[in-house]
Amino acid sequence: MNHLILLGDSIFDNATYCAPGPAVIAQVRAALPTWRASLLAVDGSVSAMVARLPADATHLVLSVGGNDALGAAHLLNAPVTTVADALNLLGSHVDGFRARYAAAIAAATATGLPLLVCTVYNGRFPDPALRKIAATALSLFNDVIQTTARRNGLEVLELRQTCDDDADFANPIEPSSVGGAKIAAAIARWAKQVSPRM
């Protein structure tokens, strides 16, 4: 039996935020009824954390980066004198993320299992100005995810396109059951098209 593993953060470990609606793991199981699906993602995880896998795992899905970006949120209020200074400040933080994300991908690909990686969706902050600023800064982190995935020949689930409506969010940064259903459906489509490596 195929066994899909969700790795990463609260994009998958969202039960606390979407209750009483179903969490992403329940929606993945419903979308793949003949498969096993396990949740090894942990709310709050950052890119350096990749869980130990069960021996019968056949497919991996990884969603990390959002908490790394949140860790840089304080930089949005840092005093700078030029746009170049701001970009340099953000770029230094992104460089650290790049190294941590590369290590996470290396650990996941070392298993030899099919791997789908997710970008980080844009938060649904009530303040339109903050929403725009955050999305612009987040694009630097998503660029790391996209380029690292391409370098490793991995498929990418673009969550900025998957979760693109206010109803997709339980709060500004966590998926609702509506958004979770979209994420689960996209994961299931990928999983059904990818044969496990033996």
MDTraj code that builds the backbone (N, CA, C; nanometers):
import mdtraj as md
import numpy as np

residues = "MET ASN HIS LEU ILE LEU LEU GLY ASP SER ILE PHE ASP ASN ALA THR TYR CYS ALA PRO GLY PRO ALA VAL ILE ALA GLN VAL ARG ALA ALA LEU PRO THR TRP ARG ALA SER LEU LEU ALA VAL ASP GLY SER VAL SER ALA MET VAL ALA ARG LEU PRO ALA ASP ALA THR HIS LEU VAL LEU SER VAL GLY GLY ASN ASP ALA LEU GLY ALA ALA HIS LEU LEU ASN ALA PRO VAL THR THR VAL ALA ASP ALA LEU ASN LEU LEU GLY SER HIS VAL ASP GLY PHE ARG ALA ARG TYR ALA ALA ALA ILE ALA ALA ALA THR ALA THR GLY LEU PRO LEU LEU VAL CYS THR VAL TYR ASN GLY ARG PHE PRO ASP PRO ALA LEU ARG LYS ILE ALA ALA THR ALA LEU SER LEU PHE ASN ASP VAL ILE GLN THR THR ALA ARG ARG ASN GLY LEU GLU VAL LEU GLU LEU ARG GLN THR CYS ASP ASP ASP ALA ASP PHE ALA ASN PRO ILE GLU PRO SER SER VAL GLY GLY ALA LYS ILE ALA ALA ALA ILE ALA ARG TRP ALA LYS GLN VAL SER PRO ARG MET".split()
xyz = np.array([
    [0.0843, -0.1196, 0.0000],
    [0.0000, 0.0000, 0.0000],
    [0.0880, 0.1248, 0.0000],
    [0.0512, 0.2228, -0.0829],
    [0.1240, 0.3490, -0.0838],
    [0.1034, 0.4234, 0.0481],
    [0.2075, 0.4906, 0.0919],
    [0.2046, 0.5612, 0.2199],
    [0.2632, 0.7011, 0.2007],
    [0.1770, 0.8004, 0.2005],
    [0.2183, 0.9386, 0.1801],
    [0.2432, 1.0055, 0.3145],
    [0.3530, 1.0808, 0.3220],
    [0.3927, 1.1471, 0.4463],
    [0.3910, 1.2984, 0.4258],
    [0.3214, 1.3679, 0.5140],
    [0.3228, 1.5144, 0.5136],
    [0.4279, 1.5625, 0.6125],
    [0.5256, 1.6352, 0.5622],
    [0.6349, 1.6873, 0.6435],
    [0.6284, 1.8394, 0.6469],
    [0.6718, 1.8983, 0.7566],
    [0.6835, 2.0430, 0.7595],
    [0.6138, 2.1075, 0.8761],
    [0.5269, 2.2052, 0.8437],
    [0.4745, 2.2954, 0.9459],
    [0.3221, 2.2988, 0.9474],
    [0.2658, 2.4093, 0.9942],
    [0.1207, 2.4175, 1.0169],
    [0.0387, 2.4318, 0.8890],
    [0.1025, 2.4432, 0.7740],
    [0.0263, 2.4323, 0.6500],
    [-0.0444, 2.2963, 0.6484],
    [0.0232, 2.1943, 0.7004],
    [-0.0345, 2.0607, 0.7107],
    [-0.0890, 2.0316, 0.8507],
    [-0.0205, 2.0780, 0.9524],
    [-0.0622, 2.0531, 1.0909],
    [-0.1552, 2.1665, 1.1360],
    [-0.2724, 2.1717, 1.0725],
    [-0.3615, 2.2873, 1.0908],
    [-0.4884, 2.2562, 1.1697],
    [-0.4947, 2.1414, 1.2367],
    [-0.6178, 2.1029, 1.3061],
    [-0.6610, 2.2058, 1.4094],
    [-0.5664, 2.2641, 1.4781],
    [-0.5980, 2.3635, 1.5812],
    [-0.6698, 2.4847, 1.5230],
    [-0.6366, 2.5189, 1.3998],
    [-0.6849, 2.6434, 1.3410],
    [-0.8164, 2.6275, 1.2631],
    [-0.8410, 2.5099, 1.2096],
    [-0.9568, 2.4939, 1.1222],
    [-1.0757, 2.4259, 1.1904],
    [-1.0588, 2.3834, 1.3158],
    [-1.1692, 2.3180, 1.3873],
    [-1.2911, 2.4104, 1.3921],
    [-1.4108, 2.3513, 1.3767],
    [-1.4433, 2.2080, 1.3764],
    [-1.4344, 2.1428, 1.2382],
    [-1.3856, 2.2141, 1.1381],
    [-1.3715, 2.1543, 1.0056],
    [-1.2536, 2.0584, 1.0020],
    [-1.2445, 1.9778, 0.8952],
    [-1.1367, 1.8794, 0.8854],
    [-1.0009, 1.9441, 0.8584],
    [-0.8975, 1.8841, 0.9136],
    [-0.7607, 1.9282, 0.8902],
    [-0.7104, 1.8721, 0.7573],
    [-0.5962, 1.9235, 0.7123],
    [-0.5405, 1.8816, 0.5838],
    [-0.5177, 1.7311, 0.5800],
    [-0.4645, 1.6722, 0.6881],
    [-0.4360, 1.5283, 0.6849],
    [-0.5638, 1.4478, 0.6628],
    [-0.6752, 1.4874, 0.7241],
    [-0.8021, 1.4170, 0.7029],
    [-0.8485, 1.4338, 0.5594],
    [-0.8248, 1.5511, 0.5028],
    [-0.8668, 1.5762, 0.3648],
    [-0.7802, 1.4999, 0.2651],
    [-0.6526, 1.4835, 0.2957],
    [-0.5654, 1.4014, 0.2108],
    [-0.6112, 1.2560, 0.2157],
    [-0.6420, 1.2071, 0.3342],
    [-0.6883, 1.0677, 0.3471],
    [-0.8179, 1.0465, 0.2698],
    [-0.9070, 1.1453, 0.2719],
    [-1.0323, 1.1336, 0.1968],
    [-1.0069, 1.1360, 0.0473],
    [-0.9059, 1.2130, 0.0042],
    [-0.8746, 1.2224, -0.1382],
    [-0.7981, 1.1012, -0.1898],
    [-0.7344, 1.0265, -0.0980],
    [-0.6578, 0.9067, -0.1342],
    [-0.7065, 0.7894, -0.0488],
    [-0.8287, 0.7444, -0.0704],
    [-0.8890, 0.6465, 0.0211],
    [-0.8218, 0.5102, 0.0242],
    [-0.7469, 0.4752, -0.0798],
    [-0.6810, 0.3441, -0.0806],
    [-0.5358, 0.3539, -0.0340],
    [-0.4941, 0.4712, 0.0102],
    [-0.3581, 0.4946, 0.0566],
    [-0.3576, 0.5087, 0.2084],
    [-0.2371, 0.4963, 0.2654],
    [-0.2131, 0.5451, 0.4003],
    [-0.1585, 0.6866, 0.3879],
    [-0.1897, 0.7710, 0.4825],
    [-0.1335, 0.9058, 0.4871],
    [-0.1029, 0.9389, 0.6318],
    [0.0184, 0.9872, 0.6566],
    [0.0615, 1.0173, 0.7927],
    [0.1061, 1.1623, 0.8042],
    [0.0749, 1.2214, 0.9165],
    [0.1128, 1.3591, 0.9452],
    [0.2360, 1.3594, 1.0348],
    [0.3503, 1.3984, 0.9775],
    [0.4718, 1.4181, 1.0566],
    [0.5086, 1.5653, 1.0622],
    [0.4267, 1.6497, 1.0017],
    [0.4464, 1.7941, 1.0118],
    [0.4097, 1.8388, 1.1525],
    [0.4780, 1.9433, 1.1984],
    [0.4547, 1.9954, 1.3329],
    [0.4435, 2.1472, 1.3255],
    [0.3346, 2.1984, 1.3774],
    [0.3136, 2.3430, 1.3818],
    [0.4353, 2.4121, 1.4436],
    [0.4879, 2.5120, 1.3752],
    [0.6024, 2.5860, 1.4259],
    [0.7359, 2.5406, 1.3709],
    [0.7391, 2.4299, 1.2954],
    [0.8654, 2.3801, 1.2419],
    [0.9256, 2.4787, 1.1423],
    [1.0571, 2.4780, 1.1363],
    [1.1300, 2.5591, 1.0395],
    [1.2027, 2.4664, 0.9431],
    [1.2714, 2.5241, 0.8478],
    [1.3257, 2.4456, 0.7378],
    [1.4294, 2.3426, 0.7804],
    [1.4917, 2.3607, 0.8958],
    [1.5945, 2.2663, 0.9365],
    [1.5365, 2.1364, 0.9913],
    [1.4044, 2.1307, 1.0118],
    [1.3423, 2.0153, 1.0758],
    [1.2793, 1.9218, 0.9716],
    [1.3336, 1.8026, 0.9580],
    [1.2730, 1.6996, 0.8738],
    [1.2575, 1.5754, 0.9606],
    [1.1349, 1.5301, 0.9745],
    [1.1035, 1.4214, 1.0673],
    [1.1632, 1.2886, 1.0207],
    [1.1821, 1.1987, 1.1158],
    [1.2238, 1.0625, 1.0841],
    [1.1070, 0.9908, 1.0176],
    [1.1338, 0.9221, 0.9093],
    [1.0284, 0.8633, 0.8280],
    [1.0017, 0.7184, 0.8653],
    [0.8761, 0.6746, 0.8537],
    [0.8459, 0.5320, 0.8716],
    [0.9046, 0.4508, 0.7568],
    [0.9345, 0.3265, 0.7841],
    [1.0019, 0.2418, 0.6857],
    [0.9188, 0.2185, 0.5607],
    [0.7849, 0.2261, 0.5723],
    [0.7004, 0.1956, 0.4564],
    [0.6574, 0.3206, 0.3787],
    [0.7204, 0.4351, 0.4058],
    [0.6860, 0.5573, 0.3330],
    [0.7129, 0.5403, 0.1838],
    [0.6225, 0.5909, 0.1005],
    [0.6409, 0.5818, -0.0453],
    [0.6414, 0.7177, -0.1142],
    [0.5793, 0.8192, -0.0551],
    [0.5705, 0.9523, -0.1143],
    [0.5855, 1.0564, -0.0034],
    [0.6579, 1.1646, -0.0333],
    [0.6798, 1.2715, 0.0635],
    [0.6275, 1.4040, 0.0091],
    [0.5693, 1.4828, 0.0970],
    [0.5300, 1.6194, 0.0634],
    [0.5852, 1.7092, 0.1727],
    [0.6571, 1.8117, 0.1328],
    [0.7263, 1.8992, 0.2273],
    [0.6782, 2.0422, 0.2141],
    [0.6352, 2.0993, 0.3255],
    [0.5953, 2.2396, 0.3294],
    [0.6651, 2.3075, 0.4461],
    [0.7718, 2.3781, 0.4165],
    [0.8428, 2.4578, 0.5172],
    [0.8817, 2.5911, 0.4547],
    [0.9105, 2.6856, 0.5397],
    [0.9536, 2.8180, 0.4936],
    [0.8722, 2.9307, 0.5540],
    [0.7448, 2.9041, 0.5825],
    [0.6604, 3.0083, 0.6378],
    [0.7091, 3.0578, 0.7728],
    [0.7520, 2.9653, 0.8583],
    [0.8012, 3.0065, 0.9897],
    [0.9372, 3.0743, 0.9799],
    [1.0166, 3.0366, 0.8805],
    [1.1425, 3.1065, 0.8561],
    [1.1150, 3.2512, 0.8157],
    [1.0137, 3.2686, 0.7301],
    [0.9763, 3.4038, 0.6895],
    [0.9217, 3.4834, 0.8077],
    [0.8399, 3.4191, 0.8920],
    [0.7886, 3.4875, 1.0109],
    [0.9024, 3.5306, 1.1030],
    [1.0066, 3.4505, 1.1055],
    [1.1220, 3.4848, 1.1877],
    [1.1939, 3.6095, 1.1408],
    [1.1690, 3.6485, 1.0169],
    [1.2296, 3.7699, 0.9624],
    [1.1335, 3.8880, 0.9638],
    [1.0129, 3.8692, 1.0170],
    [0.9106, 3.9740, 1.0113],
    [0.9545, 4.1020, 1.0801],
    [1.0355, 4.0883, 1.1846],
    [1.0812, 4.2084, 1.2555],
    [1.1645, 4.3000, 1.1662],
    [1.2241, 4.2434, 1.0622],
    [1.3061, 4.3239, 0.9727],
    [1.2235, 4.4242, 0.8932],
    [1.0931, 4.3985, 0.8809],
    [1.0084, 4.4896, 0.8047],
    [0.9997, 4.6274, 0.8702],
    [1.0293, 4.6341, 0.9995],
    [1.0260, 4.7616, 1.0709],
    [1.1656, 4.8146, 1.1035],
    [1.2679, 4.7497, 1.0488],
    [1.4043, 4.7942, 1.0765],
    [1.4320, 4.9264, 1.0035],
    [1.5002, 5.0202, 1.0702],
    [1.5310, 5.1481, 1.0043],
    [1.6407, 5.1312, 0.8993],
    [1.6158, 5.1784, 0.7793],
    [1.7144, 5.1779, 0.6709],
    [1.7059, 5.3116, 0.5993],
    [1.8088, 5.3422, 0.5235],
    [1.8105, 5.4715, 0.4537],
    [1.7839, 5.4586, 0.3046],
    [1.8050, 5.3392, 0.2498],
    [1.7806, 5.3191, 0.1069],
    [1.7113, 5.1859, 0.0833],
    [1.6521, 5.1701, -0.0331],
    [1.5928, 5.0416, -0.0705],
    [1.7010, 4.9348, -0.0787],
    [1.8193, 4.9736, -0.1249],
    [1.9310, 4.8788, -0.1329],
    [1.9655, 4.8249, 0.0053],
    [1.9638, 4.9124, 0.1066],
    [1.9907, 4.8674, 0.2433],
    [1.8845, 4.7665, 0.2890],
    [1.7588, 4.7946, 0.2559],
    [1.6502, 4.7041, 0.2941],
    [1.6667, 4.5683, 0.2279],
    [1.6982, 4.5692, 0.0987],
    [1.7162, 4.4432, 0.0275],
    [1.8354, 4.3652, 0.0813],
    [1.9423, 4.4365, 0.1163],
    [2.0592, 4.3697, 0.1728],
    [2.0259, 4.3063, 0.3069],
    [1.9468, 4.3763, 0.3877],
    [1.9062, 4.3236, 0.5184],
    [1.8231, 4.1967, 0.5021],
    [1.7236, 4.2027, 0.4132],
    [1.6413, 4.0847, 0.3878],
    [1.7236, 3.9729, 0.3248],
    [1.8107, 4.0112, 0.2331],
    [1.8917, 3.9120, 0.1633],
    [1.9804, 3.8324, 0.2563],
    [2.0321, 3.8974, 0.3600],
    [2.1165, 3.8263, 0.4565],
    [2.0365, 3.7196, 0.5301],
    [1.9128, 3.7516, 0.5647],
    [1.8274, 3.6531, 0.6323],
    [1.7901, 3.5395, 0.5368],
    [1.7627, 3.5738, 0.4128],
    [1.7265, 3.4727, 0.3133],
    [1.8435, 3.3787, 0.2864],
    [1.9660, 3.4306, 0.2929],
    [2.0832, 3.3448, 0.2736],
    [2.0866, 3.2330, 0.3774],
    [2.0526, 3.2668, 0.5019],
    [2.0462, 3.1635, 0.6052],
    [1.9382, 3.0616, 0.5749],
    [1.8230, 3.1097, 0.5290],
    [1.7146, 3.0186, 0.4912],
    [1.7576, 2.9286, 0.3761],
    [1.8289, 2.9846, 0.2797],
    [1.8723, 2.9057, 0.1636],
    [1.9549, 2.7850, 0.2087],
    [2.0452, 2.8068, 0.3016],
    [2.1294, 2.6971, 0.3500],
    [2.0463, 2.5938, 0.4260],
    [1.9542, 2.6399, 0.5113],
    [1.8709, 2.5468, 0.5878],
    [1.7768, 2.4695, 0.4965],
    [1.7215, 2.5384, 0.3960],
    [1.6282, 2.4712, 0.3054],
    [1.7011, 2.3681, 0.2202],
    [1.8206, 2.4020, 0.1744],
    [1.8996, 2.3061, 0.0963],
    [1.9282, 2.1810, 0.1789],
    [1.9553, 2.1990, 0.3080],
    [1.9807, 2.0834, 0.3947],
    [1.8551, 1.9994, 0.4111],
    [1.7387, 2.0642, 0.4241],
    [1.6132, 1.9909, 0.4377],
    [1.5829, 1.9120, 0.3111],
    [1.6040, 1.9733, 0.1957],
    [1.5804, 1.9043, 0.0685],
    [1.6787, 1.7889, 0.0513],
    [1.8030, 1.8103, 0.0891],
    [1.9020, 1.7027, 0.0787],
    [1.8614, 1.5835, 0.1641],
    [1.8121, 1.6104, 0.2845],
    [1.7694, 1.5015, 0.3729],
    [1.6501, 1.4279, 0.3144],
    [1.5566, 1.5019, 0.2567],
    [1.4369, 1.4392, 0.2004],
    [1.4689, 1.3616, 0.0729],
    [1.5512, 1.4180, -0.0140],
    [1.5833, 1.3488, -0.1395],
    [1.6748, 1.2289, -0.1160],
    [1.7494, 1.2309, -0.0073],
    [1.8384, 1.1181, 0.0236],
    [1.7604, 0.9896, 0.0474],
    [1.6316, 1.0008, 0.0774],
    [1.5490, 0.8817, 0.0973],
    [1.5220, 0.8084, -0.0336],
    [1.5363, 0.8798, -0.1461],
    [1.5055, 0.8201, -0.2752],
    [1.3576, 0.8149, -0.3070],
    [1.2741, 0.8730, -0.2219],
    [1.1291, 0.8702, -0.2420],
    [1.0838, 0.9906, -0.3240],
    [0.9747, 0.9764, -0.3989],
    [0.9192, 1.0924, -0.4690],
    [0.8867, 1.2030, -0.3693],
    [0.9213, 1.3254, -0.4068],
    [0.9059, 1.4392, -0.3162],
    [0.8382, 1.5547, -0.3888],
    [0.7337, 1.6064, -0.3277],
    [0.6664, 1.7278, -0.3738],
    [0.6942, 1.8366, -0.2716],
    [0.7400, 1.9527, -0.3175],
    [0.7656, 2.0630, -0.2254],
    [0.6640, 2.1744, -0.2502],
    [0.6326, 2.2465, -0.1437],
    [0.5324, 2.3521, -0.1502],
    [0.5964, 2.4883, -0.1295],
    [0.5498, 2.5862, -0.2051],
    [0.5862, 2.7236, -0.1746],
    [0.5042, 2.7693, -0.0545],
    [0.5290, 2.8910, -0.0115],
    [0.4548, 2.9507, 0.0997],
    [0.3527, 3.0465, 0.0416],
    [0.2264, 3.0313, 0.0803],
    [0.1243, 3.1207, 0.0266],
    [0.1360, 3.2588, 0.0897],
    [0.0742, 3.3562, 0.0241],
    [0.0726, 3.4921, 0.0755],
    [-0.0310, 3.5032, 0.1861],
    [0.0084, 3.5588, 0.2995],
    [-0.0818, 3.5734, 0.4122],
    [-0.1978, 3.6659, 0.3810],
    [-0.3083, 3.6437, 0.4487],
    [-0.4294, 3.7242, 0.4300],
    [-0.4409, 3.8248, 0.5448],
    [-0.3461, 3.9160, 0.5531],
    [-0.3474, 4.0158, 0.6590],
    [-0.4577, 4.1183, 0.6329],
    [-0.5284, 4.1615, 0.7374],
    [-0.6391, 4.2570, 0.7179],
    [-0.5938, 4.3903, 0.6579],
    [-0.4743, 4.4345, 0.6937],
    [-0.4217, 4.5614, 0.6429],
    [-0.3675, 4.5415, 0.5011],
    [-0.4268, 4.6043, 0.4007],
    [-0.3810, 4.5857, 0.2627],
    [-0.2341, 4.6214, 0.2418],
    [-0.1873, 4.7243, 0.3118],
    [-0.0471, 4.7639, 0.2962],
    [0.0459, 4.6556, 0.3487],
    [0.0137, 4.5995, 0.4665],
    [0.0951, 4.4918, 0.5214],
    [0.0893, 4.3690, 0.4326],
    [-0.0270, 4.3406, 0.3775],
    [-0.0418, 4.2251, 0.2886],
    [0.0517, 4.2374, 0.1684],
    [0.0598, 4.3581, 0.1132],
    [0.1458, 4.3807, -0.0035],
    [0.2935, 4.3719, 0.0336],
    [0.3300, 4.4326, 0.1456],
    [0.4697, 4.4305, 0.1898],
    [0.5127, 4.2874, 0.2205],
    [0.4291, 4.2145, 0.2932],
    [0.4625, 4.0770, 0.3299],
    [0.4767, 3.9884, 0.2075],
    [0.3875, 4.0043, 0.1097],
    [0.3954, 3.9231, -0.0118],
    [0.5236, 3.9527, -0.0894],
    [0.5643, 4.0781, -0.0914],
    [0.6878, 4.1150, -0.1611],
    [0.8088, 4.0530, -0.0930],
    [0.8137, 4.0628, 0.0406],
    [0.9255, 4.0031, 0.1137],
    [0.9247, 3.8509, 0.1023],
    [0.8054, 3.7919, 0.1077],
    [0.7934, 3.6459, 0.1005],
    [0.8407, 3.5913, -0.0336],
    [0.8312, 3.6715, -0.1371],
    [0.8753, 3.6251, -0.2691],
    [1.0230, 3.5874, -0.2685],
    [1.1024, 3.6476, -0.1808],
    [1.2438, 3.6122, -0.1708],
    [1.2600, 3.4698, -0.1185],
    [1.1770, 3.4323, -0.0213],
    [1.1815, 3.2966, 0.0330],
    [1.1279, 3.1959, -0.0689],
    [1.0210, 3.2327, -0.1377],
    [0.9662, 3.1426, -0.2389],
    [1.0613, 3.1229, -0.3558],
    [1.1415, 3.2240, -0.3855],
    [1.2425, 3.2076, -0.4905],
    [1.3430, 3.1000, -0.4516],
    [1.3797, 3.0966, -0.3247],
    [1.4701, 2.9913, -0.2760],
    [1.4068, 2.8540, -0.2949],
    [1.2796, 2.8421, -0.2584],
    [1.2099, 2.7144, -0.2717],
    [1.2041, 2.6716, -0.4182],
    [1.1651, 2.7629, -0.5055],
    [1.1525, 2.7306, -0.6480],
    [1.2866, 2.6921, -0.7094],
    [1.3906, 2.7703, -0.6833],
    [1.5203, 2.7410, -0.7455],
    [1.5832, 2.6143, -0.6895],
    [1.5661, 2.5903, -0.5599],
    [1.6196, 2.4674, -0.5011],
    [1.5468, 2.3457, -0.5575],
    [1.4166, 2.3585, -0.5735],
    [1.3392, 2.2483, -0.6314],
    [1.3841, 2.2189, -0.7737],
    [1.3984, 2.3222, -0.8546],
    [1.4420, 2.3008, -0.9934],
    [1.5804, 2.2363, -0.9986],
    [1.6679, 2.2823, -0.9130],
    [1.8041, 2.2274, -0.9104],
    [1.8027, 2.0787, -0.8789],
    [1.7046, 2.0354, -0.8022],
    [1.6957, 1.8953, -0.7626],
    [1.5934, 1.8163, -0.8437],
    [1.5379, 1.8766, -0.9489],
    [1.4422, 1.8075, -1.0346],
    [1.3116, 1.7735, -0.9660],
    [1.2678, 1.8586, -0.8737],
    [1.1471, 1.8312, -0.7954],
    [1.0273, 1.9100, -0.8465],
    [0.9100, 1.8516, -0.8287],
    [0.7866, 1.9228, -0.8603],
    [0.7507, 2.0154, -0.7449],
    [0.6844, 2.1264, -0.7813],
    [0.6485, 2.2287, -0.6835],
    [0.4979, 2.2498, -0.6844],
    [0.4390, 2.2498, -0.5647],
    [0.2996, 2.2885, -0.5486],
    [0.2989, 2.4359, -0.5104],
    [0.2510, 2.5193, -0.6001],
    [0.2516, 2.6639, -0.5814],
    [0.1298, 2.7045, -0.4987],
    [0.1517, 2.7167, -0.3677],
    [0.0406, 2.7458, -0.2780],
    [-0.0106, 2.8886, -0.2920],
    [0.0669, 2.9779, -0.3518],
    [0.0162, 3.1135, -0.3760],
    [-0.0974, 3.1122, -0.4762],
    [-0.0978, 3.0137, -0.5637],
    [-0.2069, 2.9990, -0.6592],
    [-0.3168, 2.9087, -0.6045],
    [-0.2790, 2.8109, -0.5240],
    [-0.3765, 2.7166, -0.4694],
    [-0.4693, 2.7843, -0.3689],
    [-0.4110, 2.8607, -0.2782],
    [-0.4885, 2.9323, -0.1759],
    [-0.4869, 3.0810, -0.2101],
    [-0.5866, 3.1223, -0.2849],
    [-0.5868, 3.2588, -0.3384],
    [-0.7134, 3.3361, -0.3042],
    [-0.7872, 3.2892, -0.2034],
    [-0.9124, 3.3528, -0.1642],
    [-0.9170, 3.3652, -0.0125],
    [-0.9821, 3.4682, 0.0377],
    [-0.9893, 3.4869, 0.1822],
    [-1.0480, 3.3654, 0.2529],
    [-1.1410, 3.2953, 0.1889],
    [-1.2038, 3.1781, 0.2512],
    [-1.1054, 3.0635, 0.2718],
    [-0.9901, 3.0695, 0.2054],
    [-0.8900, 2.9640, 0.2176],
    [-0.8115, 2.9721, 0.3479],
    [-0.8365, 3.0775, 0.4271],
    [-0.7561, 3.1027, 0.5464],
    [-0.8420, 3.1041, 0.6723],
    [-0.7932, 3.0352, 0.7761],
    [-0.8596, 3.0362, 0.9065],
    [-0.8209, 3.1609, 0.9855],
    [-0.7033, 3.2128, 0.9589],
    [-0.6521, 3.3384, 1.0136],
    [-0.5514, 3.3901, 0.9117],
    [-0.4828, 3.4980, 0.9345],
    [-0.3957, 3.5508, 0.8288],
    [-0.2895, 3.4557, 0.7753],
    [-0.2506, 3.3532, 0.8549],
    [-0.1393, 3.2701, 0.8083],
    [-0.1646, 3.1194, 0.8134],
    [-0.2843, 3.0767, 0.8467],
    [-0.3115, 2.9327, 0.8548],
    [-0.4255, 2.8946, 0.7611],
    [-0.4183, 2.7759, 0.6990],
    [-0.5245, 2.7356, 0.6069],
    [-0.6519, 2.6923, 0.6791],
    [-0.7632, 2.7337, 0.6245],
    [-0.8936, 2.6855, 0.6717],
    [-0.9209, 2.5488, 0.6102],
    [-1.0345, 2.4913, 0.6448],
    [-1.0732, 2.3654, 0.5803],
    [-1.0984, 2.3855, 0.4313],
    [-1.1425, 2.5040, 0.3933],
    [-1.1625, 2.5336, 0.2502],
    [-1.0281, 2.5317, 0.1780],
    [-0.9309, 2.6041, 0.2321],
    [-0.7978, 2.6028, 0.1729],
    [-0.7330, 2.4666, 0.1821],
    [-0.7545, 2.3989, 0.2947],
    [-0.6982, 2.2656, 0.3117],
    [-0.7488, 2.1674, 0.2085],
    [-0.8751, 2.1805, 0.1720],
    [-0.9318, 2.0921, 0.0693],
    [-0.8616, 2.1138, -0.0645],
    [-0.8302, 2.2384, -0.0956],
    [-0.7580, 2.2676, -0.2200],
    [-0.6178, 2.2089, -0.2159],
    [-0.5520, 2.2240, -0.1017],
    [-0.4170, 2.1700, -0.0864],
    [-0.4198, 2.0174, -0.0975],
    [-0.5139, 1.9546, -0.0287],
    [-0.5246, 1.8083, -0.0312],
    [-0.5524, 1.7573, -0.1719],
    [-0.6392, 1.8261, -0.2450],
    [-0.6711, 1.7837, -0.3816],
    [-0.5481, 1.7923, -0.4716],
    [-0.4694, 1.8974, -0.4552],
    [-0.3481, 1.9124, -0.5368],
    [-0.2458, 1.8045, -0.5020],
    [-0.2315, 1.7749, -0.3735],
    [-0.1392, 1.6684, -0.3320],
    [-0.1842, 1.5339, -0.3890],
    [-0.3126, 1.5061, -0.3823],
    [-0.3645, 1.3786, -0.4327],
    [-0.3415, 1.3660, -0.5828],
    [-0.3630, 1.4746, -0.6570],
    [-0.3380, 1.4694, -0.8025],
    [-0.1929, 1.4341, -0.8305],
    [-0.1019, 1.4961, -0.7582],
    [0.0404, 1.4660, -0.7779],
    [0.0694, 1.3208, -0.7414],
    [0.0226, 1.2777, -0.6254],
    [0.0554, 1.1440, -0.5752],
    [0.0085, 1.0347, -0.6711],
    [-0.1097, 1.0531, -0.7284],
    [-0.1648, 0.9512, -0.8186],
    [-0.0853, 0.9410, -0.9486],
    [-0.0131, 1.0455, -0.9822],
    [0.0632, 1.0460, -1.1078],
    [0.2059, 0.9989, -1.0907],
    [0.2504, 0.9805, -0.9656],
    [0.3916, 0.9499, -0.9401],
    [0.4024, 0.8106, -0.8801],
    [0.4742, 0.7244, -0.9484],
    [0.4940, 0.5886, -0.8976],
    [0.5977, 0.5883, -0.7874],
    [0.5761, 0.5106, -0.6828],
    [0.6770, 0.5025, -0.5759],
    [0.8034, 0.4371, -0.6274],
    [0.9167, 0.4798, -0.5741],
    [1.0453, 0.4193, -0.6117],
    [1.0739, 0.3061, -0.5168],
    [1.1050, 0.1929, -0.5725],
    [1.1319, 0.0743, -0.4892],
    [1.2839, 0.0493, -0.4796],
])
top = md.Topology()
chain = top.add_chain()
for i, resn in enumerate(residues, 1):
    res = top.add_residue(resn, chain, resSeq=i)
    for name in ("N", "CA", "C"):
        top.add_atom(name, md.element.get_by_symbol(name[0]), res)
traj = md.Trajectory(xyz[None], top)
